[in-house]
């Protein structure tokens, strides 16, 4: 259907190797009048490359009757075949016999400028934001800028074979991510193309990488735990399914380690994990995949990789592509955990593209819509209503700070979008406290809603106790002058901090965490030397698993901790630790 206005004179251009005859010219004029409802002005341009056909331009429409254009039509017809269980050969034969090329109007543009993964294209008057364009060399791009007389486009491939004047075609489709259950266990790029050498993946469908977030009525409250297996987090800053919990800190403070441990802890819990690597080193991603594979976590994990060597355009769409894949599983009623590592590099890639597209720079040279960049991504994480299947997608975005500055532009933006943050402190990390979670600056806005009754009961006032210890910590240098009560409080605080240390790749399940917390908050580790607390905790867990397996199983299955079970844990723990700390035992 033509968009040519009735009061605007239609200009048509015929491109061919030879000038048209009068008869051909008359037929073309009749076709144009019939299609556009007015008498056109037809001119001829010689193009020696069009020996076997012609190309007719009418306004912004192009009718490609060249050999290339007809072959493209035929290819599209072949791609539409759906053989199912039948033999495809008869279908192809029938399609060839019945196929005749049609006079299809295409909107074709020309490249004005190209470079730095950016192309400006003229002639695409009806192009839409986010639409996929196809260039003459087969490279695809996405419209990112709509101007008065041209569009700005980011390229998803090399621009070496794209020159000024090259043909660009609209597809009428927005960018999509191929999705399927077969993506589990695979490493793919931001376009869904496998990178692990394990063969192609046949997609079940395509989901748009940009999609509207579920509305208020389509959600339900976050009330189911997404356990990380890390005592410091599950006890004080619980994460629920459907929550967005930011992991923030300087480089090399253990941010990825927390995300990796959380993925490992989902083994056997029917949770799909997606790790989106943005701007990471290929060697780092390879090591991460190796660790996940070695520990059996790749079976339920997809890695979407847009490394530092990839174009900024692929780094920009990577988290949206990973989110589209997560939505595929979420709308099946499954639980999804997605890690964005990290969004500060994502913002930098978007800034580079925006500056190349000549958008006005704002604070720190970021464009004005950088907040919307991340809000439209993170808002897609949700716990869906039962009517929509009850699936969930939990997001763990990671942001890197400089010198612990959480008040910088990107960190403050993302803090305001998420439901809490885990702030990792460099001083804690280098002192050996891992995970290096700062109790004062970290928070989970979902709070106890995402904890089981057992964890809520066992954790008690641990945050308050640690806060008091941090205030008193300054007095440790005067330990010789302190009274006994203060000394015991300091020893108690040091013991708590030591218990919150946890080796990587060693997540704790629920009953192990509950036993540890009940014993610790009951001051049962008070007389254990600091350097022996780790071993004492491990021995205590093994003791209770051997002495009271039914109790441990009951905590895991019900998520409850009745008073009699708590008293039983205290009794067994007190007896074991007293026996362990006895002089005879120590002498051995």
C-alpha positions as CSV (number, residue, x, y, z in Angstrom):
1,X,0.0,0.0,0.0
2,X,1.4,3.3,-1.0
3,X,1.9,6.2,1.4
4,X,2.3,8.7,-1.4
5,X,0.0,11.7,-0.7
6,X,-2.5,12.7,-3.5
7,X,-1.2,16.3,-3.8
8,X,2.4,15.2,-4.1
9,X,3.7,14.5,-7.6
10,X,4.9,10.9,-7.9
11,X,8.4,10.6,-9.2
12,X,9.4,7.2,-10.6
13,X,12.9,6.1,-11.8
14,X,13.5,3.1,-13.9
15,X,17.0,1.5,-13.6
16,X,18.1,-1.0,-16.3
17,X,20.9,-1.8,-18.7
18,X,19.0,-0.8,-21.8
19,X,16.4,2.0,-22.3
20,X,12.8,0.7,-22.2
21,X,10.8,0.5,-25.4
22,X,7.6,2.6,-25.8
23,X,5.5,-0.5,-25.1
24,X,7.5,-1.3,-21.9
25,X,7.2,2.3,-20.8
26,X,3.5,2.4,-21.3
27,X,3.0,-0.8,-19.3
28,X,5.1,0.6,-16.4
29,X,3.1,3.8,-16.4
30,X,-0.1,1.9,-16.3
31,X,1.1,-0.2,-13.4
32,X,2.2,2.9,-11.5
33,X,-1.1,4.7,-12.1
34,X,-3.1,1.6,-11.0
35,X,-1.0,1.2,-7.9
36,X,-0.7,4.9,-6.8
37,X,-3.8,6.4,-8.3
38,X,-2.1,9.2,-10.2
39,X,-0.1,9.9,-13.4
40,X,3.6,9.5,-12.5
41,X,6.7,11.2,-13.9
42,X,8.9,8.4,-15.2
43,X,12.6,8.8,-15.9
44,X,15.3,6.3,-17.0
45,X,18.7,5.7,-15.5
46,X,21.3,3.3,-17.1
47,X,22.7,0.7,-14.8
48,X,24.9,-1.9,-16.6
49,X,24.7,-4.3,-13.6
50,X,21.0,-4.9,-14.3
51,X,21.4,-6.9,-17.6
52,X,18.7,-9.4,-16.7
53,X,16.0,-7.3,-15.2
54,X,15.3,-3.8,-13.9
55,X,14.6,-1.9,-10.7
56,X,11.7,0.5,-10.5
57,X,11.7,3.2,-7.8
58,X,8.4,5.0,-7.0
59,X,8.7,7.5,-4.2
60,X,10.2,5.5,-1.3
61,X,9.0,2.1,-2.8
62,X,11.3,-0.1,-4.8
63,X,10.2,-2.9,-7.1
64,X,13.2,-5.1,-7.6
65,X,12.9,-7.2,-10.8
66,X,16.6,-7.8,-11.1
67,X,18.0,-11.3,-11.1
68,X,19.1,-10.8,-7.5
69,X,15.7,-9.5,-6.4
70,X,13.8,-12.5,-8.0
71,X,16.3,-15.0,-6.4
72,X,15.8,-13.3,-3.0
73,X,12.0,-13.8,-3.4
74,X,12.6,-17.4,-4.3
75,X,14.8,-18.0,-1.3
76,X,12.2,-16.5,1.0
77,X,9.6,-18.8,-0.5
78,X,11.8,-21.8,0.2
79,X,12.4,-20.7,3.8
80,X,8.6,-20.7,4.4
81,X,8.4,-24.4,3.8
82,X,7.4,-26.4,6.8
83,X,7.9,-30.1,6.1
84,X,7.0,-31.5,9.4
85,X,7.2,-35.3,9.2
86,X,6.9,-35.3,5.4
87,X,9.7,-35.5,2.8
88,X,10.8,-32.0,1.9
89,X,11.7,-32.9,-1.8
90,X,8.0,-33.1,-3.0
91,X,7.3,-29.8,-1.2
92,X,10.2,-28.1,-2.9
93,X,9.2,-29.5,-6.3
94,X,5.6,-28.2,-5.8
95,X,6.8,-24.8,-4.6
96,X,9.1,-24.4,-7.7
97,X,6.4,-25.4,-10.1
98,X,3.8,-23.0,-8.6
99,X,6.2,-20.1,-7.9
100,X,6.1,-16.9,-10.0
101,X,7.9,-13.7,-8.9
102,X,5.6,-11.0,-7.8
103,X,5.8,-7.2,-8.1
104,X,6.5,-6.5,-4.4
105,X,7.1,-3.0,-3.2
106,X,10.2,-2.8,-1.0
107,X,11.5,0.2,0.9
108,X,15.2,0.4,0.0
109,X,17.7,2.9,1.3
110,X,21.3,3.8,0.6
111,X,24.2,4.1,2.9
112,X,25.3,7.7,3.4
113,X,28.1,7.2,5.9
114,X,29.6,4.1,7.6
115,X,32.3,3.6,10.2
116,X,32.9,2.6,13.8
117,X,30.0,0.1,13.7
118,X,27.6,2.9,12.8
119,X,25.8,3.5,9.5
120,X,23.5,6.4,8.4
121,X,21.0,5.4,5.8
122,X,18.7,7.6,3.6
123,X,15.5,6.6,1.8
124,X,13.9,4.6,4.6
125,X,11.1,7.0,5.4
126,X,8.9,4.4,7.2
127,X,11.7,2.7,9.2
128,X,10.9,2.2,12.9
129,X,13.0,2.4,16.0
130,X,14.5,-1.0,16.8
131,X,13.8,-2.4,13.3
132,X,16.3,-4.7,11.7
133,X,17.9,-3.7,8.4
134,X,19.8,-5.9,6.1
135,X,22.8,-4.5,4.2
136,X,24.1,-5.6,0.8
137,X,26.9,-7.8,2.3
138,X,24.4,-9.7,4.5
139,X,25.3,-7.8,7.7
140,X,22.3,-6.9,9.9
141,X,21.9,-3.7,11.8
142,X,19.3,-2.1,14.1
143,X,17.7,1.3,13.8
144,X,18.7,3.5,16.8
145,X,18.2,7.0,15.5
146,X,15.3,8.5,13.6
147,X,16.2,11.8,11.9
148,X,14.4,14.1,9.5
149,X,16.1,12.8,6.3
150,X,17.9,9.6,7.4
151,X,18.2,7.0,10.1
152,X,21.1,6.0,12.3
153,X,21.8,2.3,12.5
154,X,24.2,0.2,14.7
155,X,25.8,-2.8,12.9
156,X,26.0,-6.4,14.3
157,X,28.9,-7.3,12.1
158,X,31.9,-5.9,10.2
159,X,31.5,-2.8,8.1
160,X,34.4,-3.6,5.8
161,X,32.3,-4.5,2.8
162,X,29.7,-1.7,3.3
163,X,30.4,1.3,1.2
164,X,28.7,4.6,0.6
165,X,25.8,4.1,-1.7
166,X,25.3,0.4,-0.7
167,X,21.7,-0.9,-0.8
168,X,19.9,-1.4,2.6
169,X,16.6,-3.2,2.9
170,X,14.0,-3.1,5.6
171,X,12.8,-6.3,7.2
172,X,9.8,-5.0,9.1
173,X,10.9,-7.0,12.1
174,X,12.4,-6.0,15.4
175,X,15.5,-7.6,16.9
176,X,14.7,-11.1,18.2
177,X,16.5,-13.8,20.2
178,X,16.0,-17.5,19.1
179,X,14.9,-19.5,22.2
180,X,14.6,-23.2,23.0
181,X,15.1,-25.6,25.8
182,X,18.2,-26.8,23.8
183,X,20.0,-23.6,24.8
184,X,20.6,-25.1,28.3
185,X,24.2,-26.1,28.7
186,X,25.4,-23.9,25.8
187,X,27.5,-20.8,25.3
188,X,26.1,-18.4,22.7
189,X,26.7,-14.9,21.5
190,X,24.3,-11.9,21.8
191,X,22.5,-13.1,18.6
192,X,21.9,-16.6,19.9
193,X,24.7,-18.2,17.7
194,X,26.6,-21.0,19.5
195,X,30.2,-20.3,20.4
196,X,31.1,-23.6,22.1
197,X,31.6,-25.8,19.0
198,X,28.8,-28.2,19.9
199,X,26.7,-27.7,16.8
200,X,23.8,-25.6,15.8
201,X,20.6,-25.1,17.9
202,X,17.2,-25.3,16.3
203,X,15.0,-22.6,17.9
204,X,11.5,-23.2,19.0
205,X,10.5,-19.6,18.5
206,X,11.9,-16.1,18.5
207,X,11.3,-13.6,21.3
208,X,11.8,-9.8,20.8
209,X,14.9,-8.7,22.8
210,X,12.9,-5.6,23.8
211,X,9.6,-6.4,25.5
212,X,7.3,-4.7,27.9
213,X,7.7,-5.6,31.5
214,X,4.8,-7.5,33.2
215,X,2.2,-5.1,34.7
216,X,1.2,-4.8,38.3
217,X,-1.8,-7.2,37.9
218,X,0.5,-9.8,36.2
219,X,2.8,-10.0,39.2
220,X,2.6,-11.4,42.7
221,X,4.6,-10.5,45.8
222,X,8.2,-11.8,46.2
223,X,7.7,-14.5,48.9
224,X,9.8,-17.5,47.9
225,X,13.5,-17.7,48.7
226,X,16.2,-17.8,46.1
227,X,18.9,-19.3,48.3
228,X,22.5,-18.3,47.5
229,X,24.1,-20.9,49.8
230,X,26.1,-18.1,51.3
231,X,25.4,-17.7,55.0
232,X,26.2,-13.9,55.1
233,X,23.6,-13.2,52.4
234,X,20.8,-15.8,53.2
235,X,20.8,-14.8,56.9
236,X,21.0,-11.0,56.6
237,X,20.0,-10.0,53.0
238,X,17.7,-12.7,51.7
239,X,17.0,-12.8,48.0
240,X,13.5,-13.8,46.8
241,X,12.4,-15.3,43.4
242,X,11.5,-12.4,41.2
243,X,13.7,-9.9,43.1
244,X,16.4,-7.6,41.6
245,X,19.4,-7.6,44.0
246,X,22.4,-5.5,42.9
247,X,25.9,-6.7,43.6
248,X,28.2,-3.7,43.8
249,X,31.8,-3.1,44.6
250,X,35.3,-2.3,43.3
251,X,37.0,-4.7,40.9
252,X,38.4,-7.9,42.3
253,X,36.3,-7.9,45.4
254,X,34.4,-11.1,44.7
255,X,31.3,-9.9,42.8
256,X,31.3,-12.6,40.2
257,X,32.2,-15.2,42.9
258,X,28.9,-14.5,44.7
259,X,26.9,-14.8,41.4
260,X,28.8,-18.1,40.6
261,X,28.1,-19.6,44.0
262,X,24.4,-18.7,43.7
263,X,24.3,-20.5,40.3
264,X,26.0,-23.6,41.8
265,X,23.5,-23.6,44.7
266,X,20.6,-24.0,42.3
267,X,21.7,-27.5,41.4
268,X,18.7,-29.9,41.8
269,X,16.2,-27.1,42.5
270,X,14.7,-26.9,38.9
271,X,16.0,-23.3,38.4
272,X,17.3,-22.2,35.0
273,X,20.4,-20.0,35.2
274,X,21.5,-17.5,32.6
275,X,24.9,-15.8,32.9
276,X,25.3,-12.7,30.6
277,X,29.0,-11.7,30.3
278,X,29.3,-8.1,29.0
279,X,32.7,-6.8,28.1
280,X,34.6,-9.6,29.9
281,X,37.8,-11.2,28.8
282,X,37.4,-14.4,26.8
283,X,39.7,-16.2,29.1
284,X,37.6,-15.2,32.2
285,X,34.4,-16.5,30.5
286,X,36.2,-19.7,29.5
287,X,37.3,-20.3,33.1
288,X,33.8,-19.6,34.4
289,X,32.3,-22.1,31.9
290,X,34.9,-24.7,33.0
291,X,34.1,-24.2,36.7
292,X,30.4,-24.6,36.0
293,X,30.9,-27.7,33.9
294,X,33.3,-29.3,36.4
295,X,30.6,-28.9,39.1
296,X,27.7,-30.0,37.0
297,X,26.0,-26.6,36.8
298,X,26.2,-26.1,33.0
299,X,23.3,-28.6,32.6
300,X,20.9,-26.0,33.7
301,X,22.8,-22.8,32.7
302,X,23.1,-20.7,29.5
303,X,26.1,-18.4,29.0
304,X,25.4,-15.4,26.8
305,X,28.8,-14.0,25.9
306,X,29.5,-10.5,24.5
307,X,33.3,-10.2,25.2
308,X,35.4,-7.1,25.2
309,X,36.5,-8.0,21.7
310,X,32.9,-7.9,20.4
311,X,31.4,-4.8,18.8
312,X,29.8,-2.3,21.2
313,X,26.4,-3.1,19.5
314,X,26.5,-6.7,20.6
315,X,27.6,-5.7,24.1
316,X,24.6,-3.3,24.1
317,X,22.0,-5.9,23.2
318,X,23.5,-8.9,25.1
319,X,21.6,-8.3,28.4
320,X,18.3,-7.8,26.5
321,X,18.9,-11.0,24.6
322,X,19.7,-12.9,27.8
323,X,16.5,-11.5,29.3
324,X,14.4,-12.6,26.3
325,X,15.8,-16.1,26.8
326,X,14.9,-15.9,30.5
327,X,11.3,-14.8,29.7
328,X,10.9,-17.9,27.5
329,X,11.4,-20.1,30.5
330,X,9.6,-17.8,32.9
331,X,6.4,-17.8,30.9
332,X,6.6,-21.6,30.9
333,X,6.1,-21.4,34.7
334,X,9.8,-22.1,35.5
335,X,12.1,-20.2,37.9
336,X,15.0,-18.3,36.3
337,X,18.1,-16.7,37.8
338,X,19.8,-14.2,35.5
339,X,23.2,-12.6,36.2
340,X,24.2,-9.4,34.3
341,X,28.0,-9.1,34.6
342,X,28.3,-6.2,34.4
343,X,26.0,-3.3,33.7
344,X,28.7,-0.6,34.1
345,X,30.4,-2.0,31.0
346,X,27.0,-2.2,29.4
347,X,26.5,1.5,30.0
348,X,29.9,2.3,28.6
349,X,29.1,0.4,25.4
350,X,25.8,2.3,25.1
351,X,27.6,5.6,25.7
352,X,30.1,4.8,22.9
353,X,27.2,4.1,20.5
354,X,25.3,7.2,21.5
355,X,28.3,9.5,21.0
356,X,28.9,7.9,17.6
357,X,25.2,8.5,16.7
358,X,25.9,12.2,17.7
359,X,23.4,12.3,20.6
360,X,23.8,15.0,23.1
361,X,26.1,13.9,26.0
362,X,25.0,14.6,29.6
363,X,26.6,13.8,33.0
364,X,29.8,11.8,32.5
365,X,29.2,11.9,28.7
366,X,26.3,9.4,29.1
367,X,23.2,10.2,27.0
368,X,20.0,11.4,28.7
369,X,18.2,8.0,28.5
370,X,20.8,6.0,30.3
371,X,18.4,5.5,33.3
372,X,15.8,4.1,30.9
373,X,18.5,1.8,29.5
374,X,18.6,-0.2,32.7
375,X,15.1,0.3,34.1
376,X,13.5,-1.3,31.0
377,X,15.8,-4.2,31.4
378,X,15.5,-4.9,35.2
379,X,11.8,-4.3,35.4
380,X,11.3,-7.4,33.2
381,X,12.3,-9.5,36.2
382,X,9.2,-10.5,38.2
383,X,7.3,-13.2,40.0
384,X,4.4,-13.8,37.7
385,X,0.8,-14.3,38.9
386,X,-0.6,-17.8,39.1
387,X,-2.8,-17.0,36.0
388,X,0.4,-16.6,34.0
389,X,2.0,-19.8,35.3
390,X,3.6,-18.5,38.5
391,X,7.1,-18.5,36.9
392,X,9.8,-16.0,38.1
393,X,13.0,-14.3,36.9
394,X,15.4,-13.2,39.6
395,X,18.0,-10.7,38.4
396,X,21.5,-10.2,39.9
397,X,23.0,-7.2,38.1
398,X,26.6,-6.5,38.9
399,X,28.1,-3.0,38.9
400,X,31.7,-2.0,39.3
401,X,32.6,1.0,41.4
402,X,35.7,3.2,41.5
403,X,37.3,3.5,44.9
404,X,34.1,2.5,46.6
405,X,32.1,5.4,45.2
406,X,28.5,4.3,45.3
407,X,27.3,7.8,44.6
408,X,28.6,7.8,41.0
409,X,26.1,8.1,38.1
410,X,25.5,4.5,37.0
411,X,25.6,3.0,40.6
412,X,23.0,5.4,41.9
413,X,20.8,4.9,38.9
414,X,20.8,1.1,39.3
415,X,20.5,1.3,43.1
416,X,17.2,3.2,42.6
417,X,15.9,0.5,40.2
418,X,16.8,-2.6,42.2
419,X,15.2,-4.1,45.4
420,X,18.4,-3.9,47.4
421,X,22.2,-4.1,47.0
422,X,25.1,-6.2,48.3
423,X,28.0,-3.8,48.8
424,X,31.4,-5.5,48.8
425,X,34.1,-3.6,50.6
426,X,37.7,-3.8,49.5
427,X,39.1,-3.6,53.0
428,X,37.0,-6.5,54.1
429,X,38.0,-8.5,51.1
430,X,41.7,-8.0,51.6
431,X,41.4,-8.8,55.3
432,X,40.2,-12.3,54.3
433,X,36.5,-11.7,54.9
434,X,34.8,-13.4,51.9
435,X,32.2,-12.8,50.8
436,X,33.2,-9.2,51.7
437,X,29.7,-7.9,52.4
438,X,29.5,-4.6,54.2
439,X,26.6,-5.1,56.7
440,X,26.0,-1.4,57.1
441,X,25.6,-0.5,53.4
442,X,24.0,-3.7,52.2
443,X,20.2,-4.1,52.2
444,X,17.4,-6.3,50.8
445,X,14.2,-4.4,50.5
446,X,12.2,-7.6,50.3
447,X,13.7,-8.6,53.7
448,X,12.2,-11.4,55.7
449,X,9.5,-12.0,53.1
450,X,12.0,-14.0,51.1
451,X,13.1,-16.1,54.1
452,X,11.8,-19.4,55.4
453,X,10.5,-19.3,58.9
454,X,13.5,-21.5,60.0
455,X,16.0,-19.0,58.6
456,X,14.2,-16.0,60.0
457,X,14.0,-17.6,63.4
458,X,17.6,-18.7,63.4
459,X,19.1,-15.4,62.1
460,X,17.4,-13.5,64.9
461,X,19.4,-10.3,65.7
462,X,22.6,-11.2,63.8
463,X,22.7,-7.9,61.9
464,X,22.3,-5.9,65.2
465,X,25.1,-8.0,66.9
466,X,27.4,-7.4,64.0
467,X,26.7,-3.7,63.9
468,X,27.5,-3.4,67.6
469,X,30.7,-5.3,67.0
470,X,31.7,-3.0,64.1
471,X,31.3,0.0,66.5
472,X,33.3,-1.7,69.2
473,X,36.0,-3.0,66.8
474,X,38.0,0.2,67.2
475,X,38.6,-0.7,70.9
476,X,40.4,-4.0,70.1
477,X,43.8,-2.1,70.1
478,X,43.1,-1.4,73.8
479,X,42.2,-5.0,74.6
480,X,44.4,-5.1,77.7
481,X,42.5,-2.3,79.4
482,X,39.0,-3.6,78.6
483,X,36.7,-5.2,81.1
484,X,35.6,-8.8,80.8
485,X,32.1,-8.1,79.5
486,X,33.5,-6.0,76.6
487,X,36.2,-8.5,75.9
488,X,33.6,-11.3,75.6
489,X,31.5,-9.1,73.3
490,X,34.5,-8.5,71.0
491,X,35.3,-12.3,71.0
492,X,31.7,-13.0,70.2
493,X,31.7,-10.5,67.3
494,X,35.0,-11.9,65.9
495,X,33.5,-15.4,66.0
496,X,30.5,-14.2,64.1
497,X,32.6,-12.6,61.4
498,X,34.7,-15.8,61.2
499,X,31.6,-17.9,60.8
500,X,30.4,-15.7,57.9
501,X,33.6,-16.5,56.0
502,X,32.9,-19.0,53.4
503,X,35.1,-20.7,50.8
504,X,34.1,-20.3,47.2
505,X,32.3,-23.3,45.6
506,X,31.1,-24.5,49.1
507,X,27.5,-23.4,49.4
508,X,25.6,-24.4,52.5
509,X,22.1,-25.8,52.4
510,X,19.3,-24.6,54.7
511,X,19.8,-27.0,57.6
512,X,23.5,-26.3,57.7
513,X,22.9,-22.6,57.8
514,X,20.2,-22.9,60.5
515,X,22.5,-25.1,62.7
516,X,25.4,-22.7,62.4
517,X,23.2,-19.6,63.2
518,X,21.5,-21.2,66.2
519,X,24.8,-22.3,67.7
520,X,26.5,-19.0,67.0
521,X,23.8,-16.7,68.3
522,X,23.5,-18.9,71.3
523,X,27.2,-18.0,72.1
524,X,28.1,-21.7,71.8
525,X,31.3,-20.9,69.8
526,X,32.4,-18.4,72.5
527,X,35.2,-20.6,73.9
528,X,36.4,-21.9,70.6
529,X,39.7,-20.3,69.5
530,X,39.3,-18.0,66.4
531,X,41.6,-20.0,64.2
532,X,39.6,-23.2,65.0
533,X,36.1,-21.9,64.4
534,X,35.9,-23.0,60.7
535,X,36.8,-26.6,61.6
536,X,34.5,-26.5,64.6
537,X,31.5,-25.4,62.4
538,X,32.2,-28.1,59.9
539,X,32.5,-30.8,62.7
540,X,29.3,-29.5,64.3
541,X,27.3,-29.8,61.1
542,X,28.6,-33.4,60.5
543,X,27.8,-34.3,64.1
544,X,24.2,-33.1,63.9
545,X,23.7,-34.7,60.4
546,X,24.8,-38.0,62.0
547,X,23.0,-37.6,65.4
548,X,19.7,-36.0,64.2
549,X,19.2,-36.7,60.5
550,X,15.4,-36.5,60.8
551,X,15.7,-33.0,62.3
552,X,18.0,-31.8,59.4
553,X,15.6,-33.3,56.9
554,X,12.6,-31.7,58.6
555,X,14.2,-28.2,58.4
556,X,15.0,-28.6,54.7
557,X,11.5,-29.9,53.8
558,X,9.3,-27.7,55.9
559,X,11.4,-24.6,56.2
560,X,10.3,-24.3,59.9
561,X,12.1,-24.3,63.2
562,X,9.8,-25.1,66.2
563,X,11.0,-24.4,69.7
564,X,11.6,-28.1,70.4
565,X,13.9,-28.4,67.3
566,X,15.8,-25.3,68.3
567,X,16.3,-26.7,71.8
568,X,17.4,-30.0,70.4
569,X,20.0,-28.2,68.2
570,X,21.3,-26.2,71.2
571,X,21.5,-29.3,73.3
572,X,23.4,-31.4,70.8
573,X,25.6,-28.5,69.8
574,X,26.5,-27.6,73.4
575,X,27.3,-31.2,74.2
576,X,29.5,-31.6,71.1
577,X,31.4,-28.3,71.5
578,X,31.9,-28.9,75.3
579,X,33.3,-32.3,74.5
580,X,35.4,-30.9,71.6
581,X,36.9,-28.1,73.8
582,X,37.6,-30.4,76.8
583,X,41.3,-30.6,77.8
584,X,41.4,-34.3,77.0
585,X,40.1,-33.7,73.5
586,X,42.4,-30.7,72.9
587,X,45.4,-32.8,74.2
588,X,44.7,-35.4,71.6
